[in-house]
Amino acid sequence: MTFTYKTKGVCSRSITLDVEENVIKSVSFEGGCNGNTKGIAALIAGMDVDDAIARLEGTTCGFKSTSCPDQLAQALKVYKTEKGE
């Protein structure tokens, strides 16, 4: 299932996820630090949704209280809620 999340408080504008059977197939960021967001996407491809949330949630960026990885965790949590998990 493909899901798009509008980010808050970071440079990227949105995150698009493709998840099947609770496994992340692909992730793409619109905006943000190109190399970093590509790296994050490559690292979590094939990862269980709950494992990704546990690893990424709470990551900060400089003085901000969130980051692109944290926003990805938030996107995954919203995805799970909307899917009814």
Buried (B, 14 or more C-beta within 10 A) or exposed (E): EEBEBEBEEBBBEBBBBBBEEBBBEBBBBEBBBEEBBBEBBEBBBEBEBEEBBEBBBEBEBEEEEBBBBBBBBBBBBBBBEEEEE
